[in-house]
Amino acid sequence: MSKKPTEKSRSKKPNPNVALKYSGMVFQIFFALAIAVFIGQKLDERFGLDKPYLTALLTIVALPVVLYSVLKDIL
C-alpha cells in the first residue's frame, strides 16, 4: 500500500526557489550600493572635493531606490 503525499507533507519541504530569490535580492542590494559608492568616489576625485560629499549623496539616494525595488519584488 503506497501512501499518497498529502498537503501537510508537501508544505514541510523547503522551497529552494525562495532561498534563491532572497539571496538574489541580497546581491542586488550589495551591487547597487557598491556601484553608487564607486561612482561617487570617482566624481569626488574628478571635482577635487576634500570630503566624500558625492559618495555620501549617491549612497543615500541609491539606498531607498534599491529598498523600494526589493520590497516591490517581495510584495
N, C-alpha and C positions, 0 to 999 in steps of 0.2 A: 504494500500500500504506500503509494507516494503522496506526500503532502504538497498541496499547492501553496505557494507563498501568499500570505495574507497581507493586507495593507500595513499591519503593525510591523511585520518583519521587513517589509520594503523600506519603511520610513527610518529604520535604525541604521541602514547603510549610509556611510558618509558619502556625500556627493563631491567627487573630485572637481567638478566644474566650478563649484562655489569657491573652493580654495584657489583655483587658478584665476578666477575673477578678482578676488580681493588682492592676491599677490600682484596682479597686473595693475591694479589701482595704486599700490604702493610704489611701483616703479614709475608709473605716470606722474605721481606727485614728486618723487625724487628727481626725475629728469627735467621736469618743467621748472622746478626751483633751481636746479643746477644750471640750466640754460639761462635763467634770469640773472643769477649771480655772475655767471661768466660774461654775459653781455654788459651787465652793469660795471664790472671791473674794467672791461675794455673801454667803455665810454668814460669812466673816471680817468683812465690813463690818457685817453685821447684829448680830453678837455683840461687835463692837468690839475685836477682837483686834489687838494691835500687830504681830505676826508672822503670816505666812500659814500657820498650822498646818492649818487645814481644807482649804486649797487643796492643800497637800502630801499630806495624808492621802487626799483623794479621788483625786488623781492616782496615788498609789501603789496604791490599791485598784482603780482602773479599768484600769491597765496590764495586770496579769495576767488580768483578765476579758476584755479585748479580745484579748490574745495567745492565750488559750485558744480564743476564738471563731474567730480566724483560723486557728490550727493545726487546729482541728476541720474547717474548710472545706477545708484543703489535703489533709489525710489522709483 
